Amino acid sequence: MSSGRFGRITVAIDGSPNATQALDEAIDLAKTYQSELTILAVSPFVPIYMPTAGPYVTTEAAASELPRYQHLVDTAVKKAEDAGVVSVTGLCVEGVVVDEILSYLELHPSNLVVVGSRGLSATKRLLIGSVSGALVNHAPCPVLVVRVPPVTKNVPG
């Protein structure tokens, strides 16, 4: 495989339209640069909050989303292979999304990480954070943030 500029590309997906756009961009780059492509999905932990006051009540643990994310990875790997990417690896893990992506990048150095931008409002970014923003600030390699082009309206004129 290529050891050039983008010898190893990692793309993080979550099933959103922006992630699909990021996957398409990563596939195109991997074909262009003869890169090794890793497709990574992180099934987020679902936190269970217990009130501090009152008696302890057992709760049923939320079902894992891991099978859904694994299906996303399997579908994305097939898409990349069908598009002609020679070296494709898929990986699905469970955890805190940003932490898992950064951990993967530390253990498996990439020349580029590709992610979609969710386009969160400033308030939502402040409250829940932005995966793409965290990666831009903390990833050990360049980060390409892919945005879905805005829909334009045809105005009769």
VEXDREN-2710 file (C-alpha; in Angstrom, 1 decimal):
% VEXDREN-2710
k/r/px/py/pz
1/MET/0.0/0.0/0.0
2/SER/0.9/3.6/-0.3
3/SER/3.2/5.2/2.3
4/GLY/2.8/8.6/0.8
5/ARG/0.9/11.7/1.9
6/PHE/-2.3/9.9/2.9
7/GLY/-1.1/6.3/3.3
8/ARG/-3.5/5.7/6.1
9/ILE/-6.9/7.3/6.3
10/THR/-9.4/6.8/9.1
11/VAL/-13.1/7.8/8.7
12/ALA/-15.5/8.0/11.6
13/ILE/-19.1/7.2/10.8
14/ASP/-22.4/7.3/12.8
15/GLY/-25.1/6.8/10.2
16/SER/-25.9/10.5/9.8
17/PRO/-26.0/12.2/6.3
18/ASN/-22.9/14.1/7.2
19/ALA/-21.1/10.9/8.1
20/THR/-22.2/9.4/4.8
21/GLN/-20.7/12.4/3.0
22/ALA/-17.5/12.0/5.0
23/LEU/-17.4/8.3/4.0
24/ASP/-17.8/9.2/0.3
25/GLU/-14.9/11.7/0.6
26/ALA/-12.7/9.2/2.4
27/ILE/-13.4/6.6/-0.2
28/ASP/-12.5/9.0/-3.0
29/LEU/-9.3/10.0/-1.2
30/ALA/-8.3/6.4/-0.5
31/LYS/-8.8/5.5/-4.2
32/THR/-6.8/8.6/-5.4
33/TYR/-3.9/8.1/-3.0
34/GLN/-4.0/4.2/-2.9
35/SER/-4.5/4.5/0.8
36/GLU/-5.3/2.0/3.5
37/LEU/-8.8/3.0/4.7
38/THR/-10.2/2.3/8.2
39/ILE/-13.9/2.8/8.8
40/LEU/-14.6/3.4/12.5
41/ALA/-17.9/3.6/14.3
42/VAL/-18.3/4.2/18.0
43/SER/-21.6/3.1/19.6
44/PRO/-22.0/5.7/22.4
45/PHE/-22.6/4.6/26.0
46/VAL/-26.0/5.5/27.2
47/PRO/-25.6/7.0/30.6
48/ILE/-28.0/6.1/33.4
49/TYR/-28.5/8.8/35.9
50/MET/-29.6/8.0/39.4
51/PRO/-31.0/10.6/41.8
52/THR/-28.9/11.3/44.8
53/ALA/-31.8/11.3/47.2
54/GLY/-34.4/8.6/47.8
55/PRO/-34.2/4.9/47.9
56/TYR/-32.2/2.9/45.4
57/VAL/-34.3/1.5/42.6
58/THR/-32.9/-1.0/40.2
59/THR/-33.2/0.0/36.5
60/GLU/-32.9/-2.1/33.4
61/ALA/-29.7/-1.2/31.5
62/ALA/-30.3/0.4/28.2
63/ALA/-29.8/-1.9/25.2
64/SER/-26.5/-1.5/23.4
65/GLU/-26.5/0.1/20.0
66/LEU/-23.5/-1.9/19.1
67/PRO/-25.3/-4.2/16.5
68/ARG/-26.7/-1.1/14.7
69/TYR/-23.2/0.5/14.5
70/GLN/-21.6/-2.8/13.4
71/HIS/-24.1/-3.0/10.6
72/LEU/-23.2/0.6/9.6
73/VAL/-19.5/-0.5/9.5
74/ASP/-20.2/-3.6/7.5
75/THR/-22.2/-1.7/4.9
76/ALA/-19.5/1.0/4.7
77/VAL/-16.8/-1.5/4.2
78/LYS/-18.7/-3.1/1.3
79/LYS/-19.3/0.3/-0.2
80/ALA/-15.6/1.1/-0.1
81/GLU/-14.6/-2.3/-1.6
82/ASP/-17.2/-2.0/-4.3
83/ALA/-15.8/1.5/-5.1
84/GLY/-12.4/0.0/-5.7
85/VAL/-10.5/0.7/-2.4
86/VAL/-8.0/-2.1/-2.1
87/SER/-7.3/-2.1/1.6
88/VAL/-10.3/-1.5/3.8
89/THR/-10.7/-2.3/7.5
90/GLY/-13.9/-1.9/9.6
91/LEU/-14.0/-1.5/13.3
92/CYS/-16.9/-0.9/15.7
93/VAL/-16.3/-0.1/19.4
94/GLU/-18.5/1.1/22.3
95/GLY/-17.6/4.0/24.5
96/VAL/-17.3/7.8/24.6
97/VAL/-17.2/8.8/21.0
98/VAL/-14.4/11.4/21.0
99/ASP/-12.3/9.3/23.5
100/GLU/-12.6/6.2/21.4
101/ILE/-11.6/7.9/18.2
102/LEU/-8.6/9.6/19.8
103/SER/-7.6/6.4/21.4
104/TYR/-7.8/4.5/18.1
105/LEU/-5.7/7.3/16.4
106/GLU/-3.0/7.0/19.1
107/LEU/-2.7/3.2/18.8
108/HIS/-3.1/3.2/15.0
109/PRO/-1.5/6.3/13.5
110/SER/-3.2/7.7/10.5
111/ASN/-2.2/10.4/8.0
112/LEU/-5.7/11.8/7.9
113/VAL/-9.0/11.4/9.8
114/VAL/-12.2/12.3/8.1
115/VAL/-15.4/13.1/9.9
116/GLY/-18.7/14.7/9.2
117/SER/-19.9/17.9/10.8
118/ARG/-23.3/17.6/12.5
119/GLY/-23.8/21.3/12.2
120/LEU/-24.9/21.8/15.8
121/SER/-26.0/25.1/17.0
122/ALA/-23.7/27.0/19.3
123/THR/-25.9/26.1/22.3
124/LYS/-25.9/22.4/21.6
125/ARG/-22.1/22.4/20.9
126/LEU/-21.6/24.1/24.3
127/LEU/-23.9/21.5/26.1
128/ILE/-22.9/18.3/24.4
129/GLY/-19.7/19.1/22.6
130/SER/-18.7/18.6/19.0
131/VAL/-16.9/15.5/17.9
132/SER/-15.4/17.2/14.9
133/GLY/-14.3/20.2/17.0
134/ALA/-12.6/17.9/19.6
135/LEU/-10.8/16.0/16.9
136/VAL/-9.6/19.2/15.2
137/ASN/-8.1/20.3/18.5
138/HIS/-6.8/17.0/19.8
139/ALA/-6.1/14.5/17.0
140/PRO/-2.5/13.6/16.3
141/CYS/-3.0/14.0/12.5
142/PRO/-4.8/16.4/10.1
143/VAL/-8.6/16.3/10.3
144/LEU/-10.9/16.8/7.3
145/VAL/-14.4/17.9/8.5
146/VAL/-16.9/17.3/5.7
147/ARG/-20.2/19.3/5.6
148/VAL/-23.3/18.4/3.6
149/PRO/-23.8/21.1/1.1
150/PRO/-26.8/23.4/2.0
151/VAL/-30.0/23.0/0.0
152/THR/-30.5/26.0/-2.3
153/LYS/-33.9/27.2/-3.1
154/ASN/-34.8/28.3/-6.6
155/VAL/-36.3/31.7/-6.4
156/PRO/-38.3/32.7/-9.4
157/GLY/-36.9/35.8/-10.7
END
